[in-house]
Amino acid sequence: MKNIKIVIGSNFGDEGKGLITDYFANQYPNGIVVRFNGGVQASHTVITPNSIRHMFSHFGSGTLSGLPTHLSEFFIANPIIFKKEY
């Protein structure tokens, strides 16, 4: 049986979605992060153990843990910000 974790915000942000996604990414190193809607204005902040703060706009919060990100057809990408974040 596969483990599936879904993190959805029900408020206006700052709920800790990036933090919990990063936590799950470290628990399941063979996982994948899916950004399913919104766009670059919906960023997630992760602070690494060595205090580096990164805001993810296109890539999922599990990126620093080595997980790939899938952008769904409903995600609105900004090519300029995507390149900068990459």
Biopython code that builds the backbone (N, CA, C, O; Angstrom):
import numpy as np
from Bio.PDB.StructureBuilder import StructureBuilder

atoms = [
    (1, "MET", "N", (0.834, -1.178, 0.000)),
    (1, "MET", "CA", (0.000, 0.000, 0.000)),
    (1, "MET", "C", (0.881, 1.245, 0.000)),
    (1, "MET", "O", (1.887, 1.303, 0.708)),
    (2, "LYS", "N", (0.501, 2.232, -0.793)),
    (2, "LYS", "CA", (1.266, 3.463, -0.892)),
    (2, "LYS", "C", (0.786, 4.472, 0.140)),
    (2, "LYS", "O", (-0.392, 4.518, 0.495)),
    (3, "ASN", "N", (1.733, 5.280, 0.613)),
    (3, "ASN", "CA", (1.390, 6.385, 1.505)),
    (3, "ASN", "C", (1.115, 7.619, 0.671)),
    (3, "ASN", "O", (1.952, 8.033, -0.131)),
    (4, "ILE", "N", (-0.038, 8.201, 0.854)),
    (4, "ILE", "CA", (-0.381, 9.438, 0.160)),
    (4, "ILE", "C", (-0.705, 10.482, 1.212)),
    (4, "ILE", "O", (-1.559, 10.266, 2.073)),
    (5, "LYS", "N", (-0.029, 11.597, 1.139)),
    (5, "LYS", "CA", (-0.265, 12.708, 2.058)),
    (5, "LYS", "C", (-0.722, 13.903, 1.244)),
    (5, "LYS", "O", (-0.085, 14.257, 0.252)),
    (6, "ILE", "N", (-1.810, 14.524, 1.649)),
    (6, "ILE", "CA", (-2.338, 15.692, 0.954)),
    (6, "ILE", "C", (-2.328, 16.865, 1.928)),
    (6, "ILE", "O", (-2.873, 16.779, 3.028)),
    (7, "VAL", "N", (-1.703, 17.961, 1.508)),
    (7, "VAL", "CA", (-1.634, 19.157, 2.336)),
    (7, "VAL", "C", (-2.410, 20.253, 1.606)),
    (7, "VAL", "O", (-2.009, 20.701, 0.532)),
    (8, "ILE", "N", (-3.521, 20.676, 2.202)),
    (8, "ILE", "CA", (-4.371, 21.692, 1.593)),
    (8, "ILE", "C", (-4.585, 22.820, 2.598)),
    (8, "ILE", "O", (-4.882, 22.573, 3.767)),
    (9, "GLY", "N", (-4.435, 24.037, 2.142)),
    (9, "GLY", "CA", (-4.692, 25.182, 3.005)),
    (9, "GLY", "C", (-6.153, 25.586, 2.944)),
    (9, "GLY", "O", (-6.747, 25.647, 1.867)),
    (10, "SER", "N", (-6.721, 25.860, 4.092)),
    (10, "SER", "CA", (-8.125, 26.264, 4.126)),
    (10, "SER", "C", (-8.301, 27.699, 4.597)),
    (10, "SER", "O", (-9.426, 28.167, 4.773)),
    (11, "ASN", "N", (-7.196, 28.392, 4.801)),
    (11, "ASN", "CA", (-7.252, 29.788, 5.214)),
    (11, "ASN", "C", (-6.652, 30.658, 4.119)),
    (11, "ASN", "O", (-6.745, 30.320, 2.939)),
    (12, "PHE", "N", (-6.056, 31.740, 4.485)),
    (12, "PHE", "CA", (-5.490, 32.658, 3.503)),
    (12, "PHE", "C", (-3.977, 32.585, 3.444)),
    (12, "PHE", "O", (-3.322, 33.568, 3.098)),
    (13, "GLY", "N", (-3.422, 31.451, 3.773)),
    (13, "GLY", "CA", (-1.970, 31.289, 3.732)),
    (13, "GLY", "C", (-1.360, 31.317, 5.115)),
    (13, "GLY", "O", (-2.054, 31.501, 6.115)),
    (14, "ASP", "N", (-0.056, 31.131, 5.160)),
    (14, "ASP", "CA", (0.697, 31.105, 6.419)),
    (14, "ASP", "C", (0.173, 30.069, 7.397)),
    (14, "ASP", "O", (0.197, 30.275, 8.610)),
    (15, "GLU", "N", (-0.303, 28.950, 6.857)),
    (15, "GLU", "CA", (-0.829, 27.890, 7.713)),
    (15, "GLU", "C", (0.231, 26.850, 8.035)),
    (15, "GLU", "O", (-0.005, 25.968, 8.861)),
    (16, "GLY", "N", (1.373, 26.933, 7.411)),
    (16, "GLY", "CA", (2.424, 25.951, 7.628)),
    (16, "GLY", "C", (2.459, 24.855, 6.578)),
    (16, "GLY", "O", (3.033, 23.792, 6.813)),
    (17, "LYS", "N", (1.844, 25.103, 5.400)),
    (17, "LYS", "CA", (1.822, 24.090, 4.336)),
    (17, "LYS", "C", (3.231, 23.736, 3.882)),
    (17, "LYS", "O", (3.545, 22.561, 3.691)),
    (18, "GLY", "N", (4.080, 24.741, 3.708)),
    (18, "GLY", "CA", (5.452, 24.483, 3.269)),
    (18, "GLY", "C", (6.224, 23.678, 4.295)),
    (18, "GLY", "O", (6.989, 22.781, 3.941)),
    (19, "LEU", "N", (6.026, 23.995, 5.559)),
    (19, "LEU", "CA", (6.720, 23.290, 6.635)),
    (19, "LEU", "C", (6.306, 21.826, 6.703)),
    (19, "LEU", "O", (7.162, 20.948, 6.811)),
    (20, "ILE", "N", (5.012, 21.551, 6.642)),
    (20, "ILE", "CA", (4.548, 20.167, 6.741)),
    (20, "ILE", "C", (4.906, 19.378, 5.474)),
    (20, "ILE", "O", (5.197, 18.184, 5.547)),
    (21, "THR", "N", (4.883, 20.049, 4.312)),
    (21, "THR", "CA", (5.289, 19.374, 3.074)),
    (21, "THR", "C", (6.768, 19.003, 3.142)),
    (21, "THR", "O", (7.154, 17.909, 2.731)),
    (22, "ASP", "N", (7.586, 19.900, 3.654)),
    (22, "ASP", "CA", (9.006, 19.612, 3.822)),
    (22, "ASP", "C", (9.203, 18.458, 4.800)),
    (22, "ASP", "O", (10.072, 17.612, 4.584)),
    (23, "TYR", "N", (8.423, 18.409, 5.857)),
    (23, "TYR", "CA", (8.497, 17.318, 6.826)),
    (23, "TYR", "C", (8.184, 15.977, 6.155)),
    (23, "TYR", "O", (8.929, 15.009, 6.304)),
    (24, "PHE", "N", (7.058, 15.934, 5.405)),
    (24, "PHE", "CA", (6.692, 14.696, 4.708)),
    (24, "PHE", "C", (7.744, 14.300, 3.678)),
    (24, "PHE", "O", (8.010, 13.115, 3.478)),
    (25, "ALA", "N", (8.342, 15.295, 3.025)),
    (25, "ALA", "CA", (9.377, 15.009, 2.026)),
    (25, "ALA", "C", (10.557, 14.290, 2.654)),
    (25, "ALA", "O", (11.156, 13.415, 2.029)),
    (26, "ASN", "N", (10.891, 14.648, 3.867)),
    (26, "ASN", "CA", (11.993, 13.979, 4.563)),
    (26, "ASN", "C", (11.594, 12.594, 5.068)),
    (26, "ASN", "O", (12.461, 11.740, 5.255)),
    (27, "GLN", "N", (10.319, 12.358, 5.288)),
    (27, "GLN", "CA", (9.837, 11.055, 5.747)),
    (27, "GLN", "C", (9.699, 10.057, 4.596)),
    (27, "GLN", "O", (9.846, 8.851, 4.799)),
    (28, "TYR", "N", (9.417, 10.558, 3.384)),
    (28, "TYR", "CA", (9.165, 9.712, 2.218)),
    (28, "TYR", "C", (10.070, 10.139, 1.064)),
    (28, "TYR", "O", (9.620, 10.850, 0.167)),
    (29, "PRO", "N", (11.336, 9.718, 1.069)),
    (29, "PRO", "CA", (12.309, 10.203, 0.083)),
    (29, "PRO", "C", (12.032, 9.767, -1.360)),
    (29, "PRO", "O", (12.669, 10.283, -2.278)),
    (30, "ASN", "N", (11.113, 8.845, -1.582)),
    (30, "ASN", "CA", (10.767, 8.433, -2.946)),
    (30, "ASN", "C", (9.478, 9.094, -3.418)),
    (30, "ASN", "O", (8.876, 8.654, -4.397)),
    (31, "GLY", "N", (9.057, 10.136, -2.734)),
    (31, "GLY", "CA", (7.786, 10.787, -3.045)),
    (31, "GLY", "C", (7.870, 11.779, -4.186)),
    (31, "GLY", "O", (8.895, 11.900, -4.857)),
    (32, "ILE", "N", (6.785, 12.477, -4.390)),
    (32, "ILE", "CA", (6.676, 13.534, -5.391)),
    (32, "ILE", "C", (5.764, 14.608, -4.808)),
    (32, "ILE", "O", (4.814, 14.303, -4.088)),
    (33, "VAL", "N", (6.057, 15.855, -5.121)),
    (33, "VAL", "CA", (5.221, 16.970, -4.679)),
    (33, "VAL", "C", (4.444, 17.482, -5.881)),
    (33, "VAL", "O", (5.012, 17.678, -6.955)),
    (34, "VAL", "N", (3.158, 17.697, -5.704)),
    (34, "VAL", "CA", (2.300, 18.191, -6.785)),
    (34, "VAL", "C", (1.776, 19.571, -6.417)),
    (34, "VAL", "O", (1.137, 19.747, -5.380)),
    (35, "ARG", "N", (2.054, 20.545, -7.274)),
    (35, "ARG", "CA", (1.443, 21.879, -7.126)),
    (35, "ARG", "C", (0.219, 21.854, -8.026)),
    (35, "ARG", "O", (0.352, 21.794, -9.249)),
    (36, "PHE", "N", (-0.971, 21.899, -7.439)),
    (36, "PHE", "CA", (-2.161, 21.616, -8.233)),
    (36, "PHE", "C", (-2.961, 22.834, -8.653)),
    (36, "PHE", "O", (-3.778, 22.722, -9.567)),
    (37, "ASN", "N", (-2.773, 23.971, -8.046)),
    (37, "ASN", "CA", (-3.487, 25.161, -8.518)),
    (37, "ASN", "C", (-2.757, 26.413, -8.070)),
    (37, "ASN", "O", (-1.686, 26.336, -7.468)),
    (38, "GLY", "N", (-3.333, 27.552, -8.364)),
    (38, "GLY", "CA", (-2.696, 28.805, -7.985)),
    (38, "GLY", "C", (-1.596, 29.182, -8.946)),
    (38, "GLY", "O", (-1.613, 28.812, -10.120)),
    (39, "GLY", "N", (-0.657, 29.912, -8.436)),
    (39, "GLY", "CA", (0.457, 30.369, -9.253)),
    (39, "GLY", "C", (1.583, 30.830, -8.365)),
    (39, "GLY", "O", (1.677, 30.434, -7.204)),
    (40, "VAL", "N", (2.434, 31.667, -8.914)),
    (40, "VAL", "CA", (3.640, 32.075, -8.189)),
    (40, "VAL", "C", (3.347, 32.935, -6.977)),
    (40, "VAL", "O", (4.201, 33.061, -6.099)),
    (41, "GLN", "N", (2.159, 33.536, -6.900)),
    (41, "GLN", "CA", (1.825, 34.321, -5.716)),
    (41, "GLN", "C", (1.612, 33.417, -4.504)),
    (41, "GLN", "O", (1.649, 33.889, -3.367)),
    (42, "ALA", "N", (1.390, 32.128, -4.734)),
    (42, "ALA", "CA", (1.170, 31.161, -3.655)),
    (42, "ALA", "C", (2.492, 30.500, -3.314)),
    (42, "ALA", "O", (2.737, 29.358, -3.703)),
    (43, "SER", "N", (3.337, 31.202, -2.599)),
    (43, "SER", "CA", (4.661, 30.650, -2.298)),
    (43, "SER", "C", (4.673, 29.971, -0.939)),
    (43, "SER", "O", (3.837, 30.244, -0.077)),
    (44, "HIS", "N", (5.645, 29.078, -0.768)),
    (44, "HIS", "CA", (5.831, 28.362, 0.487)),
    (44, "HIS", "C", (7.245, 28.598, 0.972)),
    (44, "HIS", "O", (8.198, 28.511, 0.198)),
    (45, "THR", "N", (7.381, 28.893, 2.240)),
    (45, "THR", "CA", (8.682, 29.186, 2.822)),
    (45, "THR", "C", (9.201, 27.990, 3.605)),
    (45, "THR", "O", (8.485, 27.403, 4.416)),
    (46, "VAL", "N", (10.455, 27.639, 3.350)),
    (46, "VAL", "CA", (11.122, 26.571, 4.091)),
    (46, "VAL", "C", (12.438, 27.135, 4.609)),
    (46, "VAL", "O", (13.157, 27.825, 3.887)),
    (47, "ILE", "N", (12.746, 26.833, 5.867)),
    (47, "ILE", "CA", (14.022, 27.226, 6.458)),
    (47, "ILE", "C", (14.811, 25.951, 6.717)),
    (47, "ILE", "O", (14.358, 25.053, 7.427)),
    (48, "THR", "N", (15.996, 25.891, 6.131)),
    (48, "THR", "CA", (16.825, 24.690, 6.249)),
    (48, "THR", "C", (17.440, 24.611, 7.650)),
    (48, "THR", "O", (17.447, 25.602, 8.380)),
    (49, "PRO", "N", (17.953, 23.441, 8.027)),
    (49, "PRO", "CA", (18.595, 23.311, 9.345)),
    (49, "PRO", "C", (19.756, 24.283, 9.564)),
    (49, "PRO", "O", (20.057, 24.643, 10.702)),
    (50, "ASN", "N", (20.409, 24.709, 8.474)),
    (50, "ASN", "CA", (21.499, 25.684, 8.623)),
    (50, "ASN", "C", (21.009, 27.114, 8.394)),
    (50, "ASN", "O", (21.787, 27.991, 8.016)),
    (51, "SER", "N", (19.696, 27.346, 8.629)),
    (51, "SER", "CA", (19.060, 28.672, 8.657)),
    (51, "SER", "C", (18.981, 29.390, 7.313)),
    (51, "SER", "O", (18.878, 30.616, 7.277)),
    (52, "ILE", "N", (19.027, 28.655, 6.218)),
    (52, "ILE", "CA", (18.812, 29.266, 4.908)),
    (52, "ILE", "C", (17.309, 29.273, 4.643)),
    (52, "ILE", "O", (16.651, 28.235, 4.715)),
    (53, "ARG", "N", (16.776, 30.454, 4.334)),
    (53, "ARG", "CA", (15.338, 30.611, 4.085)),
    (53, "ARG", "C", (15.104, 30.671, 2.579)),
    (53, "ARG", "O", (15.724, 31.470, 1.877)),
    (54, "HIS", "N", (14.198, 29.815, 2.087)),
    (54, "HIS", "CA", (13.886, 29.816, 0.661)),
    (54, "HIS", "C", (12.383, 29.822, 0.476)),
    (54, "HIS", "O", (11.655, 29.085, 1.141)),
    (55, "MET", "N", (11.925, 30.673, -0.446)),
    (55, "MET", "CA", (10.501, 30.718, -0.767)),
    (55, "MET", "C", (10.280, 30.028, -2.102)),
    (55, "MET", "O", (10.809, 30.458, -3.127)),
    (56, "PHE", "N", (9.497, 28.957, -2.087)),
    (56, "PHE", "CA", (9.171, 28.202, -3.284)),
    (56, "PHE", "C", (7.927, 28.788, -3.931)),
    (56, "PHE", "O", (6.897, 28.947, -3.275)),
    (57, "SER", "N", (8.021, 29.107, -5.207)),
    (57, "SER", "CA", (6.870, 29.609, -5.947)),
    (57, "SER", "C", (6.386, 28.609, -6.982)),
    (57, "SER", "O", (5.182, 28.403, -7.136)),
    (58, "HIS", "N", (7.301, 28.000, -7.679)),
    (58, "HIS", "CA", (6.959, 27.000, -8.696)),
    (58, "HIS", "C", (7.263, 25.587, -8.196)),
    (58, "HIS", "O", (6.457, 24.671, -8.359)),
    (59, "PHE", "N", (8.418, 25.430, -7.594)),
    (59, "PHE", "CA", (8.837, 24.113, -7.137)),
    (59, "PHE", "C", (8.185, 23.809, -5.798)),
    (59, "PHE", "O", (7.897, 24.715, -5.016)),
    (60, "GLY", "N", (7.957, 22.529, -5.540)),
    (60, "GLY", "CA", (7.350, 22.120, -4.279)),
    (60, "GLY", "C", (8.310, 22.277, -3.119)),
    (60, "GLY", "O", (9.527, 22.306, -3.303)),
    (61, "SER", "N", (7.759, 22.376, -1.934)),
    (61, "SER", "CA", (8.572, 22.573, -0.734)),
    (61, "SER", "C", (9.499, 21.411, -0.446)),
    (61, "SER", "O", (10.428, 21.560, 0.348)),
    (62, "GLY", "N", (9.282, 20.264, -1.059)),
    (62, "GLY", "CA", (10.161, 19.111, -0.871)),
    (62, "GLY", "C", (11.389, 19.122, -1.751)),
    (62, "GLY", "O", (12.184, 18.182, -1.705)),
    (63, "THR", "N", (11.569, 20.158, -2.552)),
    (63, "THR", "CA", (12.691, 20.224, -3.490)),
    (63, "THR", "C", (14.042, 20.146, -2.787)),
    (63, "THR", "O", (14.940, 19.447, -3.255)),
    (64, "LEU", "N", (14.198, 20.851, -1.675)),
    (64, "LEU", "CA", (15.485, 20.819, -0.976)),
    (64, "LEU", "C", (15.776, 19.443, -0.398)),
    (64, "LEU", "O", (16.924, 19.131, -0.082)),
    (65, "SER", "N", (14.743, 18.619, -0.259)),
    (65, "SER", "CA", (14.921, 17.246, 0.214)),
    (65, "SER", "C", (15.110, 16.274, -0.942)),
    (65, "SER", "O", (15.246, 15.070, -0.727)),
    (66, "GLY", "N", (15.118, 16.796, -2.175)),
    (66, "GLY", "CA", (15.379, 15.972, -3.343)),
    (66, "GLY", "C", (14.147, 15.427, -4.053)),
    (66, "GLY", "O", (14.284, 14.624, -4.976)),
    (67, "LEU", "N", (12.951, 15.840, -3.653)),
    (67, "LEU", "CA", (11.738, 15.353, -4.310)),
    (67, "LEU", "C", (11.427, 16.155, -5.562)),
    (67, "LEU", "O", (11.588, 17.375, -5.574)),
    (68, "PRO", "N", (10.980, 15.478, -6.621)),
    (68, "PRO", "CA", (10.580, 16.193, -7.839)),
    (68, "PRO", "C", (9.221, 16.865, -7.639)),
    (68, "PRO", "O", (8.438, 16.469, -6.776)),
    (69, "THR", "N", (8.960, 17.878, -8.447)),
    (69, "THR", "CA", (7.689, 18.605, -8.401)),
    (69, "THR", "C", (6.954, 18.423, -9.714)),
    (69, "THR", "O", (7.543, 18.535, -10.789)),
    (70, "HIS", "N", (5.670, 18.142, -9.621)),
    (70, "HIS", "CA", (4.796, 18.078, -10.794)),
    (70, "HIS", "C", (3.869, 19.282, -10.729)),
    (70, "HIS", "O", (3.192, 19.492, -9.723)),
    (71, "LEU", "N", (3.834, 20.077, -11.802)),
    (71, "LEU", "CA", (2.911, 21.209, -11.894)),
    (71, "LEU", "C", (1.699, 20.751, -12.687)),
    (71, "LEU", "O", (1.825, 20.371, -13.851)),
    (72, "SER", "N", (0.529, 20.785, -12.069)),
    (72, "SER", "CA", (-0.674, 20.321, -12.756)),
    (72, "SER", "C", (-1.082, 21.312, -13.850)),
    (72, "SER", "O", (-0.541, 22.414, -13.941)),
    (73, "GLU", "N", (-2.031, 20.905, -14.663)),
    (73, "GLU", "CA", (-2.512, 21.765, -15.744)),
    (73, "GLU", "C", (-3.216, 23.011, -15.215)),
    (73, "GLU", "O", (-3.436, 23.957, -15.971)),
    (74, "PHE", "N", (-3.573, 23.031, -13.932)),
    (74, "PHE", "CA", (-4.272, 24.170, -13.345)),
    (74, "PHE", "C", (-3.333, 25.184, -12.707)),
    (74, "PHE", "O", (-3.772, 26.244, -12.262)),
    (75, "PHE", "N", (-2.039, 24.865, -12.661)),
    (75, "PHE", "CA", (-1.052, 25.761, -12.075)),
    (75, "PHE", "C", (-0.671, 26.824, -13.094)),
    (75, "PHE", "O", (-0.406, 26.507, -14.254)),
    (76, "ILE", "N", (-0.641, 28.085, -12.670)),
    (76, "ILE", "CA", (-0.299, 29.193, -13.563)),
    (76, "ILE", "C", (1.180, 29.527, -13.365)),
    (76, "ILE", "O", (1.574, 30.058, -12.327)),
    (77, "ALA", "N", (1.986, 29.212, -14.368)),
    (77, "ALA", "CA", (3.431, 29.422, -14.275)),
    (77, "ALA", "C", (3.831, 30.775, -14.847)),
    (77, "ALA", "O", (3.200, 31.288, -15.770)),
    (78, "ASN", "N", (4.888, 31.340, -14.282)),
    (78, "ASN", "CA", (5.487, 32.571, -14.782)),
    (78, "ASN", "C", (6.902, 32.212, -15.228)),
    (78, "ASN", "O", (7.761, 31.968, -14.379)),
    (79, "PRO", "N", (7.171, 32.172, -16.534)),
    (79, "PRO", "CA", (8.480, 31.711, -17.023)),
    (79, "PRO", "C", (9.669, 32.490, -16.469)),
    (79, "PRO", "O", (10.723, 31.904, -16.225)),
    (80, "ILE", "N", (9.523, 33.780, -16.268)),
    (80, "ILE", "CA", (10.642, 34.589, -15.762)),
    (80, "ILE", "C", (10.955, 34.219, -14.319)),
    (80, "ILE", "O", (12.115, 34.020, -13.960)),
    (81, "ILE", "N", (9.919, 34.129, -13.496)),
    (81, "ILE", "CA", (10.144, 33.767, -12.081)),
    (81, "ILE", "C", (10.576, 32.305, -11.971)),
    (81, "ILE", "O", (11.384, 31.956, -11.110)),
    (82, "PHE", "N", (10.041, 31.455, -12.841)),
    (82, "PHE", "CA", (10.436, 30.044, -12.845)),
    (82, "PHE", "C", (11.940, 29.920, -13.058)),
    (82, "PHE", "O", (12.621, 29.204, -12.324)),
    (83, "LYS", "N", (12.453, 30.621, -14.065)),
    (83, "LYS", "CA", (13.885, 30.565, -14.366)),
    (83, "LYS", "C", (14.719, 31.104, -13.206)),
    (83, "LYS", "O", (15.758, 30.538, -12.868)),
    (84, "LYS", "N", (14.262, 32.194, -12.603)),
    (84, "LYS", "CA", (14.987, 32.774, -11.479)),
    (84, "LYS", "C", (15.019, 31.804, -10.292)),
    (84, "LYS", "O", (16.051, 31.627, -9.643)),
    (85, "GLU", "N", (13.871, 31.183, -10.025)),
    (85, "GLU", "CA", (13.811, 30.237, -8.900)),
    (85, "GLU", "C", (14.659, 28.994, -9.172)),
    (85, "GLU", "O", (15.291, 28.456, -8.263)),
    (86, "TYR", "N", (14.667, 28.544, -10.423)),
    (86, "TYR", "CA", (15.461, 27.363, -10.785)),
    (86, "TYR", "C", (16.933, 27.609, -10.527)),
    (86, "TYR", "O", (17.758, 26.729, -10.770)),
]
sb = StructureBuilder()
sb.init_structure("model")
sb.init_model(0)
sb.init_chain("A")
sb.init_seg("    ")
for serial, (resi, resn, name, xyz) in enumerate(atoms, 1):
    if name == "N":
        sb.init_residue(resn, " ", resi, " ")
    sb.init_atom(name, np.array(xyz, "f"), 0.0, 1.0, " ", f" {name:<3s}", serial, name[0])
structure = sb.get_structure()
